[in-house]
Amino acid sequence: MARGLRSILVLLGAILALKTAWAQKPTNVGVKITRKPVEQSSMAITFYNSEYQPMYSSLSQCELLVRRAAKHGGKRIQFVPTHYWYDKDNERFAPNTCHPDNWALQNKVDWYCQKFEWNSDCRPWDASALQTFSTGIKNCLKVAASLFDEILFAPHLDDGLKRGKWRNMLHNDPLWKDPNGYSFWDIMHKPILDAANAVLPAGKTFWFAVEGRGSMQLRHFASLV
């Protein structure tokens, strides 16, 4: 009996609360919103050199990503081109796994490498691979400039051995040249900036990050970047 009475009282209280809420008039009637919502930019992420040259059509995968992004009607696009580093010390770990101490283990660059496709080995940079990236990113940026007002770049450097290493813990001097004669500046920064200078017309906004999520690089080599 007491439990039934308690349930009835709770129900009556809920009904009373609803009536009170319905009786209240909204306080924001006639208030005009003067600020526009912040636009969320589309993102074009590329991982392989094959994405910078025509593969399945007259356009590269990078250019196709840009054109698809433009269909959403935004004015901004962010590029995330990805290259790789090779640390021989990481060969002792099993590939395609996430190790519990990855967040704490400092990584180093023995050399930079690039992948042509998803299942390709990570091969050291050479003149041909650099030309593929330089030409492809220039063509892709040219398409972006015709479709967007604002272009952002956040380059990424990933673990070339697929050991799940964290780029935030990568000790990486962007001007240091690896044994094959290439620096991060050579393979990433210079091609992008050269492309921007070549194809971006006046009036376009260009944002450029030295490296996305590379905090150790910024801490140790801030004067260089």
C-alpha positions as CSV (number, residue, x, y, z in Angstrom):
1,M,0.0,0.0,0.0
2,A,2.8,2.4,0.9
3,R,4.7,1.6,-2.3
4,G,1.6,2.3,-4.4
5,L,1.0,5.6,-2.7
6,R,4.6,6.6,-3.2
7,S,4.3,5.8,-7.0
8,I,1.1,7.9,-7.2
9,L,2.8,10.9,-5.5
10,V,5.9,10.6,-7.8
11,L,3.5,10.6,-10.9
12,L,1.6,13.6,-9.6
13,G,4.9,15.4,-9.0
14,A,6.0,14.7,-12.6
15,I,2.8,16.0,-14.0
16,L,3.0,19.2,-12.0
17,A,6.5,19.7,-13.1
18,L,5.5,19.3,-16.8
19,K,2.6,21.8,-16.4
20,T,4.9,24.3,-14.8
21,A,7.4,23.9,-17.6
22,W,4.8,24.3,-20.3
23,A,3.4,27.4,-18.6
24,Q,6.7,29.2,-18.7
25,K,7.3,31.4,-21.7
26,P,10.7,31.0,-23.6
27,T,13.1,33.8,-22.7
28,N,14.9,33.9,-26.0
29,V,11.9,35.0,-28.2
30,G,13.1,37.7,-30.6
31,V,16.8,37.3,-29.8
32,K,18.9,37.4,-33.0
33,I,22.0,35.4,-33.3
34,T,24.7,37.7,-34.7
35,R,27.6,35.3,-35.0
36,K,28.0,32.7,-37.7
37,P,28.7,29.1,-36.7
38,V,32.3,28.0,-37.0
39,E,32.8,26.0,-40.2
40,Q,34.3,22.5,-39.9
41,S,36.8,22.1,-42.7
42,S,37.1,18.9,-44.8
43,M,40.3,16.9,-44.6
44,A,42.2,15.2,-47.3
45,I,44.6,12.6,-45.8
46,T,47.1,10.8,-48.0
47,F,49.5,8.0,-47.0
48,Y,51.1,6.7,-50.2
49,N,53.0,8.1,-53.2
50,S,50.5,6.3,-55.5
51,E,47.9,8.8,-54.4
52,Y,49.7,11.7,-56.1
53,Q,49.5,10.3,-59.6
54,P,46.6,9.2,-61.8
55,M,45.7,5.7,-61.1
56,Y,42.0,4.9,-61.9
57,S,41.2,8.0,-63.9
58,S,42.8,11.1,-65.3
59,L,42.9,12.5,-61.7
60,S,45.0,11.4,-58.7
61,Q,43.5,10.1,-55.5
62,C,44.5,13.4,-53.9
63,E,42.7,15.4,-56.5
64,L,39.6,13.2,-56.2
65,L,39.6,13.7,-52.4
66,V,39.7,17.5,-52.9
67,R,36.8,17.4,-55.5
68,R,34.7,15.3,-53.2
69,A,35.3,17.6,-50.3
70,A,34.2,20.6,-52.4
71,K,30.7,19.0,-52.8
72,H,30.0,19.7,-49.2
73,G,30.1,23.4,-49.8
74,G,32.8,24.4,-47.4
75,K,35.4,27.2,-48.0
76,R,38.3,25.4,-46.3
77,I,40.2,22.2,-46.7
78,Q,43.0,20.7,-44.7
79,F,45.7,18.5,-46.2
80,V,47.4,15.8,-44.1
81,P,50.2,14.4,-46.3
82,T,52.0,11.5,-44.6
83,H,55.6,10.3,-44.9
84,Y,57.4,7.8,-42.7
85,W,60.5,7.4,-40.5
86,Y,62.5,4.2,-40.0
87,D,64.0,3.4,-36.6
88,K,66.1,0.2,-36.6
89,D,65.7,-0.2,-32.8
90,N,62.0,-0.8,-33.4
91,E,62.7,-4.0,-35.4
92,R,62.7,-5.9,-32.2
93,F,59.0,-5.4,-31.7
94,A,56.3,-7.4,-33.5
95,P,54.6,-5.5,-36.4
96,N,51.0,-4.4,-36.5
97,T,50.7,-4.3,-32.7
98,C,50.3,-1.6,-30.1
99,H,52.9,-1.9,-27.4
100,P,52.0,-0.7,-23.9
101,D,55.1,1.4,-23.5
102,N,54.9,3.2,-26.9
103,W,53.8,6.4,-25.3
104,A,57.0,6.6,-23.2
105,L,59.6,5.3,-25.7
106,Q,61.6,8.0,-27.5
107,N,62.0,7.3,-31.2
108,K,64.7,8.5,-33.5
109,V,65.1,8.7,-37.3
110,D,67.6,6.4,-38.9
111,W,66.3,7.4,-42.3
112,Y,63.1,8.6,-43.9
113,C,61.1,6.4,-46.1
114,Q,58.0,6.4,-48.4
115,K,55.4,3.8,-49.4
116,F,54.0,3.6,-52.9
117,E,50.9,1.7,-51.8
118,W,49.3,0.3,-48.6
119,N,51.1,-3.0,-48.9
120,S,54.5,-1.7,-50.1
121,D,57.6,-1.8,-48.1
122,C,58.8,1.5,-46.7
123,R,61.6,2.4,-49.0
124,P,64.2,5.2,-48.6
125,W,63.6,8.4,-50.6
126,D,65.2,8.9,-53.9
127,A,64.9,11.5,-56.7
128,S,62.1,9.6,-58.5
129,A,59.9,9.3,-55.4
130,L,60.5,13.0,-54.5
131,Q,59.5,14.0,-58.0
132,T,56.3,12.0,-57.7
133,F,55.3,13.7,-54.5
134,S,56.4,17.2,-55.6
135,T,54.5,17.1,-58.9
136,G,51.5,15.4,-57.3
137,I,51.1,17.8,-54.4
138,K,51.4,20.7,-56.7
139,N,48.7,19.4,-59.0
140,C,46.5,18.6,-56.0
141,L,47.0,22.1,-54.5
142,K,46.1,23.7,-57.8
143,V,42.7,21.9,-57.8
144,A,42.2,23.0,-54.2
145,A,43.0,26.6,-55.0
146,S,40.2,26.6,-57.6
147,L,37.6,25.3,-55.2
148,F,38.5,26.6,-51.7
149,D,39.3,30.0,-50.2
150,E,41.4,28.7,-47.3
151,I,43.9,25.8,-47.4
152,L,45.6,24.3,-44.4
153,F,48.5,21.8,-44.2
154,A,49.3,19.6,-41.2
155,P,52.1,17.2,-42.4
156,H,52.4,13.8,-40.6
157,L,55.4,11.6,-40.1
158,D,54.4,8.0,-39.2
159,D,56.2,4.9,-38.1
160,G,57.4,3.1,-41.2
161,L,57.7,-0.3,-39.5
162,K,54.1,-0.5,-38.4
163,R,55.0,-0.9,-34.7
164,G,52.5,1.7,-33.6
165,K,55.1,4.2,-32.4
166,W,53.9,7.6,-31.4
167,R,55.1,10.6,-33.5
168,N,54.9,12.9,-30.4
169,M,57.9,10.9,-29.0
170,L,59.9,11.2,-32.2
171,H,63.2,13.1,-31.7
172,N,63.4,14.6,-35.2
173,D,65.5,17.5,-36.4
174,P,63.7,18.7,-39.6
175,L,67.0,19.9,-41.2
176,W,69.0,16.8,-40.4
177,K,69.9,14.8,-43.5
178,D,69.6,11.0,-43.3
179,P,72.2,8.6,-44.8
180,N,70.4,8.9,-48.2
181,G,70.8,12.7,-48.2
182,Y,67.2,13.7,-47.4
183,S,65.9,15.8,-44.5
184,F,62.2,16.2,-43.4
185,W,62.5,19.7,-45.0
186,D,63.5,18.1,-48.3
187,I,60.8,15.5,-48.5
188,M,57.9,17.4,-47.0
189,H,58.2,21.1,-46.3
190,K,60.0,22.3,-49.4
191,P,57.7,20.5,-51.9
192,I,54.6,21.9,-50.2
193,L,55.9,25.4,-50.0
194,D,57.2,25.4,-53.5
195,A,53.8,24.2,-54.7
196,A,52.0,26.9,-52.8
197,N,54.2,29.6,-54.2
198,A,53.7,28.2,-57.7
199,V,49.9,27.8,-57.8
200,L,48.2,29.8,-55.1
201,P,46.7,33.0,-56.5
202,A,46.5,36.2,-54.6
203,G,43.6,36.3,-52.1
204,K,43.9,32.7,-50.9
205,T,44.6,32.0,-47.2
206,F,47.4,29.4,-46.6
207,W,48.0,27.9,-43.2
208,F,51.1,25.6,-42.7
209,A,52.0,23.6,-39.7
210,V,55.6,22.2,-39.4
211,E,54.2,18.9,-38.3
212,G,50.9,17.7,-37.0
213,R,51.1,16.1,-33.5
214,G,54.9,16.3,-33.4
215,S,55.4,18.0,-30.0
216,M,58.9,16.7,-29.3
217,Q,60.1,18.2,-32.6
218,L,58.7,21.6,-31.6
219,R,60.2,21.4,-28.1
220,H,63.7,20.5,-29.1
221,F,64.0,22.4,-32.5
222,A,61.7,25.4,-32.0
223,S,64.4,27.8,-33.2
224,L,64.5,25.9,-36.6
225,V,60.8,25.7,-37.2
